[in-house]
Amino acid sequence: MELPNSYWDKLASRYPRYTDESIQSDARFIFGVAEDFGVDFEGKNILDIGCGTGTLAIPLASRASKITALDLSKPMLDIFEYDKETLNLEDKIDIFHTSWDDFIIKDKYDISLASMTPAVSSQEQISKFINSTLTYGIFVGWGDFKNNDIIDELLKKHNTLKNKTFGQTQRFTDYLKAVNIKHDVKYFQTSWSDSYIFEDALDYAISHLERFGVEPDVKVVENILLAKIKDNKIKFTTNAQKGVVVFKI
Ligand SMILES: C[S@@+](CC[C@H](N)C(=O)[O-])C[C@H]1O[C@@H](n2cnc3c(N)ncnc32)[C@H](O)[C@@H]1O
């Protein structure tokens, strides 16, 4: 499902940065799977599609020769630019504000990476991703489940079943199989928590319901959230499965 740009812009201030522990643990797992498959990041030109705040590009920067990172959300990139400058990574990372569809590939990259981004969803976008790399590609997507205690309760109250987003990784590997590209896939479980004051929790809950195509009943959402307040905060915990796919051209 293609999400409106405003969804990512709104999410940016809450989206984890490279310092987040859950993201760091995911990154270690992803890089480990890639290395087990033969990827060596040392001195390589790397493309990061839908880079967000630079959660993967920043930890890779010390090993890569150059990282080209792109994203269509300016607020995500503003955070990435700030961290890039603070960490003195100006020479290592080039950031482009563009959609994947509009990005023009001048030279292929040693390694292409697309993590948790709807930028690489359609057959054309997947094919462009595969064609952007000289050697290896790394894709990270949702696995079979994503459970968030409060959001799931809210979806139920709005008589909505979760039926989207997941299975991204499976669809990607199905494509690789169909075009006969050698690959490996590993699934892992990850979890994270976000604590918000009531107003921010309401905003978070509403934007998630809208993402599922639900028109939120604000009174219902408020009542459920009010019952969850502890020490002036509402804590949302998400448990999800992600999949890492590494392929070789
Ligand atoms: C969940 S974040 C992932 C960020 C980072 N890759 C990570 O793994 O933490 C998804 C990102 O994809 C970006 N995105 C969504 N659609 C895109 C598109 N068509 N072209 C480029 N970026 C896109 C969003 O703006 C957002 O920053």
The ligand as an SDF file (V2000), in Angstrom:
LIG
                    3D

 27 29  0  0  0  0  0  0  0  0999 V2000
    9.7170    2.8920    7.9980 C   0  0  0  0  0  0  0  0  0  0  0  0
   10.7580    4.1040    7.2870 S   0  0  0  0  0  0  0  0  0  0  0  0
   12.2650    3.1630    7.0690 C   0  0  0  0  0  0  0  0  0  0  0  0
   13.4880    3.9890    7.3020 C   0  0  0  0  0  0  0  0  0  0  0  0
   14.7930    3.1970    7.2960 C   0  0  0  0  0  0  0  0  0  0  0  0
   15.0570    2.6090    6.0010 N   0  0  0  0  0  0  0  0  0  0  0  0
   14.7710    2.1260    8.3610 C   0  0  0  0  0  0  0  0  0  0  0  0
   14.8420    0.9430    8.0320 O   0  0  0  0  0  0  0  0  0  0  0  0
   14.6920    2.4810    9.5620 O   0  0  0  0  0  0  0  0  0  0  0  0
   10.1400    4.1840    5.6300 C   0  0  0  0  0  0  0  0  0  0  0  0
   10.7500    5.3370    4.8250 C   0  0  0  0  0  0  0  0  0  0  0  0
   10.4570    5.1430    3.4450 O   0  0  0  0  0  0  0  0  0  0  0  0
   10.2210    6.4290    2.8770 C   0  0  0  0  0  0  0  0  0  0  0  0
    9.4600    6.2580    1.6410 N   0  0  0  0  0  0  0  0  0  0  0  0
    8.1810    5.8380    1.5180 C   0  0  0  0  0  0  0  0  0  0  0  0
    7.8440    5.7610    0.2170 N   0  0  0  0  0  0  0  0  0  0  0  0
    8.9310    6.1630   -0.5010 C   0  0  0  0  0  0  0  0  0  0  0  0
    9.1990    6.3110   -1.8900 C   0  0  0  0  0  0  0  0  0  0  0  0
    8.2810    6.0080   -2.8000 N   0  0  0  0  0  0  0  0  0  0  0  0
   10.4220    6.7490   -2.2640 N   0  0  0  0  0  0  0  0  0  0  0  0
   11.3710    7.0630   -1.3340 C   0  0  0  0  0  0  0  0  0  0  0  0
   11.1700    6.9340    0.0000 N   0  0  0  0  0  0  0  0  0  0  0  0
    9.9680    6.4940    0.4200 C   0  0  0  0  0  0  0  0  0  0  0  0
    9.4670    7.1700    3.9610 C   0  0  0  0  0  0  0  0  0  0  0  0
    9.4970    8.5620    3.7750 O   0  0  0  0  0  0  0  0  0  0  0  0
   10.1890    6.7080    5.2210 C   0  0  0  0  0  0  0  0  0  0  0  0
   11.2250    7.5720    5.5870 O   0  0  0  0  0  0  0  0  0  0  0  0
  1  2  1  0
  2  3  1  0
  2 10  1  0
  3  4  1  0
  4  5  1  0
  5  6  1  0
  5  7  1  0
  7  8  2  0
  7  9  1  0
 10 11  1  0
 11 12  1  0
 11 26  1  0
 12 13  1  0
 13 14  1  0
 13 24  1  0
 14 15  1  0
 14 23  1  0
 15 16  2  0
 16 17  1  0
 17 18  1  0
 17 23  2  0
 18 19  1  0
 18 20  2  0
 20 21  1  0
 21 22  2  0
 22 23  1  0
 24 25  1  0
 24 26  1  0
 26 27  1  0
M  CHG  2   2   1   9  -1
M  END
$$$$
